[in-house]
Amino acid sequence: MLTDPAASAPLAPFAAGLGSIIAAIAMRSTRSRSARLLASAALLAAIAAIAAGCQTTQSSQTTGSLPLAPADRPDADWRRDVEVYGQQYRADPSNLDVALRYAQALRATGQRAQAVAILERASIGNPHNKTVLGEYGRALAEAGDYQQAFDVLDRAHTPDQPDWRILSAQGAVLDQMGRHAEAQRYYLTALKIVPEEPSVLSNLGLSYALSHDLPNAEATLRRAAAQRPVDPRVRQNLALVVGLQGRFAEAEDIARADLPPDQAAANVAYLRQMLARRSDLQKPKQTVRRGDGST
């Protein structure tokens, strides 16, 4: 999953990212069983996209998502925030803090178009506020408006004061547009600022996977997984890339660190199925000639 390092949980779902990886592959926290199942669903979407050799442009959750979603919290908390900050926003739309919090809650509950509208209004009133521009760019990416998202994010930092989080978000957007070589340059620039940052390494690894460079993808994701504490979503991305190379038992072992055994096995079984289907589609079709000479 491509990820949004600005969220307190460092990574987001790959499915959005492949799908958006895709981002983002879109990954959420696996603290509860329901969260684990959600992360697994995102992983399966990512597997489908990579195994098919295609690059989708859906928004993720995610990824990963893009991983441009806010930090994980219970859905009930986000819905409550929508009500509370929605009332405050309607009372005073010029209150920037309220607008940002309301937009974040809307994004977390899937109301992306409304979040974009609120942040667009906030950006018009605060054209040089880098926090507003960063949030607006992320919301645009989640809504699938990738070129505008990239342009807005470019205004959210400056060459003399680059923000590694924005650089990584721009890389995720470029990956969703299929511009993987450019995306990788953004990730590598971010890593010069924050060496071995796992969220950036994870995005870079998934970008390599989209470029069909699986050995580099695995090596980069192993670097991300070596950081402590380990984000479970990094390991799931690693399991995906290992499985794509045909090492299914190893992939299942990695996935089991964060998923129930049956779910880890289901992920790997689905991956096997997708790779087998792709192999069948690539086989030359045989011509069958009937007795009357027709084919």
N, C-alpha and C positions, 0 to 999 in steps of 0.2 A: 504494500500500500504506500502510496506517496503520502508524505506527511506534512503537517503544518507545525513547525517548531515553535510557533508563537503560542500554541495551546499548552496548557500546563502538562497534559499528557503529551509526550514528545512526538508521537506518531499517529498517523491517521490511515484509514482503510485503503488498500491497494486496488480494490475493485473500482472504486471511483477513479483513482489515479491511473490503473491500467485501463481502468475503464474510464480510470483516474482512479496505475498499474493495475485501473489499471486498474486516486488516488487516488486513493489513493486509494489495486490492491487497497481497500479502505479498512483500517484496523481500529478497533476500540479496545478499551481495557478489558481484561479477562478475569476481573475479580469475582464475578458471580457466574453461575452457569448460563444465565440468559445472555450476559455479555459475551461469554465464550462462544455461544452459538451464533451471535451476530458477527463476531470476528470471523468465525468459520464460514459463514455465508459470503462475506466479503472476499475471503480467500478463494472460495470456489469460483466466484465471478472472475477473479484475477486469473485463476488457472485457465478458465475457458478462453479468456482474451489472449493470453500468452501462447497457450497450446495451439490455438487456431492461427497464430502468426499474424493477428490483426491488431490494430490500434484503435480502440474506441475512444469516443470523446465525451462520454457521459460524465456528469459530475458525480463525485463520490458521496458518500454518506453525509476518497475517501477516501485511490489512491492513491485512496490513500495515496477510501476517500479519498475532492482532493482531501488530503489531510488537512484540509483547510477548515475543518470543523472545530468548534470550541471544545474545551476540556470536558471530559466525561463527568456527568452528574446524573442522578436519577431523573428520569423523564418528568416525574411529578414536580421536581424542583424547577426544571426549565419551564414547564407549563405555568407554574405559579409566577415565575418571573415575567412571563409574557403578560399575564394579567396585571401584575403590580406596575411594571415599567410601562406597559401600554397605557394605563390610566395616567401615569405621570407625564408621559410623552404627549398625550392629547391635551393635557393641561398646559404644558409648556414645551413645544417642539424645539425651542432654541436651547434647552438645557443639554449641553453636549454629552455629559456623563450619562444622563438618562437615555439619550439617543443611542449611545454605544452599547449600553447594557440591554436595551430593548432589542436592538438589532442582533446582538449575540444570542439572546434567548430565541428570537425568531429563527435564526440559522440552526440552532440546536434542535428545534422542533420541526425542521423541514420547510419552513415558510420563507424560502429563499428570495422570491421576487419582492416580497414586502420588505425584507431586510435590505435588499439592494436599493429600493426606493428611499428608505430612511437614510441610508448611508450616502446616497447620492445627494440628497438634500443637505446633509451635514457637511459633505465635502464642498458644496457650493458656498456655504456660509463660512467654511474654514479651509480655504484652498491650499494653505501651506502647513496644515496640521498633519504631521507624518503619521500619528496614530490613527487618525480618521482615514487617511489615504490607505494605510496598510489594511485596515479592516474592510474598507470599501473594495479594495483589490481582491481580497480573499473571498468576499461575498460574490463578486462578479465571477470569480473562478468556479465557485460552487454552483453558480447558476448556468455555467457553461459558456459564458462570454469571455473566452480566453484572451483574445487579442486586446480587448479593452482592459481586462484584468492585468495583463502584463504591462500595459502603458501606465495604468494607475499605480501599480506597484513600483514602477520605475521612478515615480515622483515621490515615493514614500521614503527614499533615502538618497544620498548624494555620493558621487565618486570619492569625495574627500572624507565622508563619514558613512561608509557602507554598513548596512545592517545585515548580519549573516542570516537572520530569520527571513528577511525579505528576499535575499539572494536565493535561499532555498525554495521559498514560495515561487519565485520567478522560474526557477528550474523545473518545479513541478508543473507549472503552467505550460512551459515549453514542451515538456514530455507529453502533455495531453494534446498538444498540437502536432506531435510527431517529429519535433525538432530535437532529437535526442542528443546529438553531438553538442548543440548549443546549450542544452540543459546541463550536460555534464560539466561544461566550463563554468557555469554558475555554481554548481555544487562544489567544484574544486576551489573556486574563489572563496566560497563560504568556509571551506575547511582550512584555508590559510588563516582565517580569523579565529576559528574554534577547532583546532585539530582534534580529530577522533570524536567529534560530536556525533552520537549515534543516530539522531534523526536525519542528519544530512547524509551520513554514510548509508543509511537505509534507502533514502531516495536515490542516491547515486548508484547503489547496487541494483535497484529495480530499473533504473534507466539503462544500465548495462544489459539487463535481461531483455528489455524492450528492443535493444540494439542487437539481440541474438548473440551477445558476448557472455555466455553463461559462466565460463571460468572466472572472468573478472567480476561478474555479479556475485558469485559465491565468495570469492576472496574478500570483497568489500563488505558483504553482509556478515561474514565471520568476524571482521574487524568491529563491526557495529555490535554484534552479539557478545564480543569480549569485554565491552564496557560494563561497569557496575554502577548502579543496579541494572539488570537486563530488562528491557521492555519486552513483554511477551510478543508484541507484534513484530519485533525484529526477528525473533526466532521463527515465527510463522512464515515470514518472507524468505528466510533462509531455507526452511523446509520446502517451500515451493520451488526454489531455484535448484536445490539438490534433487528433488523429485523430477524436475524437468530434464535432468541429465540421466535419468533412468535408475538412480540409486534409491529405489522406493523404500526399502527397509530402513535405510539411514534417515530418509525424510520423515518416516513415521516416528522413528525414535525422537527426532528433534521436535516434532509437533506434539508428542505426548508430554513434553515438559509443561505445556500450558493448557492443553485440551484434554478432555476425557478420552480414554483409549478408543472408545467406539467412534468418536468424532474425528480423531486423528486418522484412524483407519479409513473412515468414510472419505476424508479429504484425499488421501493417497489413492484410494480406489477410483475416485472421480478423476484424478489426474491421469491414472493409467488409462481410463476409458477415453479421455480426451485425446491423449497422445496416440492411442490405437486408432481412433477415428481419423485423426489427421493423417496417420500413416496410410490408412485405407484409401483416403481421398487422393493421396499423392501417387498411388499405384496406377500404372497405365491400364486403361480399360481394354478388355479383350473383346475382339469382334467375333461374334457367333454367326456363322453362315448356315442358313437353313438349306434344306434339300432343294428348294426352288431357286436357289441362288441369291435370295434376298439376305440382308444382314440385320 
